[in-house]
């Protein structure tokens, strides 16, 4: 019976090692592996005109990373007005290489000038096998 449990635990440990979440940082070279899941943590105001219209785009010159989805997490009480909601950008590397990843945050459908979508946050990234 002990051997059976050891076998199951080993498989769970191996599966967990294959799916590592890496929080990307702007102040360093982010070295990741092809099997990793990458996360960029952002936020937007809660209950304001921007909440529903906040959008993100991720680009790098070599197309080594793909934006998989954006998760919205609201840890505030439902009766609370204002505050902020977390936005977790989930990315996956699709091939190995080195590039500067540019993350754009903009508000669609809100009257503004084009400069709102021009600023970006750079992330240096190296994807290894």
C-alpha positions in Angstrom: 0.0 0.0 0.0 2.9 2.4 0.8 4.4 1.9 -2.6 1.0 2.8 -4.3 0.9 6.1 -2.4 4.6 6.9 -3.3 3.8 6.3 -7.0 0.8 8.7 -6.9 2.8 11.4 -5.1 5.6 11.1 -7.5 3.3 11.6 -10.5 1.6 14.6 -8.8 5.1 16.1 -8.1 6.2 15.6 -11.7 3.0 17.2 -13.0 3.5 20.2 -10.7 7.1 20.6 -11.8 6.0 20.7 -15.5 3.5 23.6 -14.9 5.4 26.3 -13.1 4.0 29.8 -12.9 6.5 32.5 -13.3 5.7 36.1 -12.3 7.4 38.4 -14.9 9.4 41.3 -13.6 10.4 44.5 -15.3 13.8 45.0 -13.5 15.6 41.8 -14.6 16.0 39.3 -17.4 13.2 36.7 -17.0 14.6 33.3 -17.8 11.8 30.7 -18.3 11.3 27.3 -19.8 8.9 26.3 -22.6 6.6 24.4 -20.3 6.2 27.4 -17.8 3.1 29.5 -17.4 3.9 33.2 -17.3 1.9 35.8 -15.3 1.9 39.6 -15.3 -0.1 41.1 -12.5 -2.0 44.3 -13.3 -5.1 46.0 -11.9 -7.8 48.5 -12.9 -10.3 50.6 -11.0 -13.4 48.9 -9.7 -16.8 50.3 -10.4 -15.5 53.0 -12.8 -16.0 53.5 -16.5 -12.6 51.8 -17.2 -13.3 48.5 -15.4 -15.2 46.8 -18.2 -13.1 48.4 -21.0 -9.6 47.7 -19.8 -7.8 45.6 -22.4 -4.3 44.3 -22.8 -2.0 43.4 -25.7 1.3 41.6 -25.6 3.9 41.8 -28.4 7.4 40.7 -29.0 9.4 40.9 -32.2 10.0 37.2 -32.4 6.6 35.9 -31.4 8.0 33.7 -28.6 5.2 34.4 -26.1 1.4 34.3 -26.6 -1.2 35.9 -24.3 -3.5 33.0 -23.4 -6.1 34.8 -21.3 -6.8 37.6 -18.8 -8.2 36.6 -15.5 -10.2 39.1 -13.4 -10.1 38.7 -9.6 -12.2 40.8 -7.4 -11.5 40.2 -3.7 -13.6 43.2 -2.6 -16.9 42.8 -0.7 -19.9 43.0 -3.1 -21.3 46.0 -1.2 -18.1 48.0 -1.4 -17.9 50.9 -3.7 -14.7 51.6 -5.6 -11.3 50.0 -5.0 -9.6 48.0 -7.7 -9.8 44.6 -9.4 -6.8 42.4 -10.2 -6.0 41.5 -13.7 -3.7 38.4 -14.2 -2.3 38.1 -17.7 -1.6 34.5 -18.4 1.0 33.9 -21.1 2.7 30.9 -22.5 6.0 30.6 -24.4 5.6 29.0 -27.8 9.2 28.8 -28.8 12.7 29.3 -27.4 14.5 32.6 -27.9 15.3 36.0 -26.4 13.2 39.1 -26.8 11.8 42.2 -25.2 8.1 41.6 -24.5 5.9 44.8 -24.6 2.7 44.8 -22.5 0.2 47.4 -23.6 -2.7 48.4 -21.3 -5.5 50.5 -22.8 -9.1 51.4 -22.5 -11.3 50.6 -25.5 -14.5 52.4 -26.2 -13.6 55.3 -24.0 -13.2 58.7 -25.8 -9.6 59.5 -25.7 -6.7 60.3 -28.0 -4.4 57.6 -29.5 -1.6 58.2 -27.0 -3.5 56.1 -24.4 -2.4 52.9 -26.1 1.2 53.9 -27.0 2.9 53.5 -23.6 4.0 50.0 -22.8 5.7 48.1 -20.0 8.8 46.2 -21.3 9.9 42.8 -20.0 13.1 41.2 -21.0 12.6 37.5 -21.5 14.6 34.4 -22.5 12.8 31.2 -23.2 14.9 28.0 -22.9 14.1 24.4 -23.8 
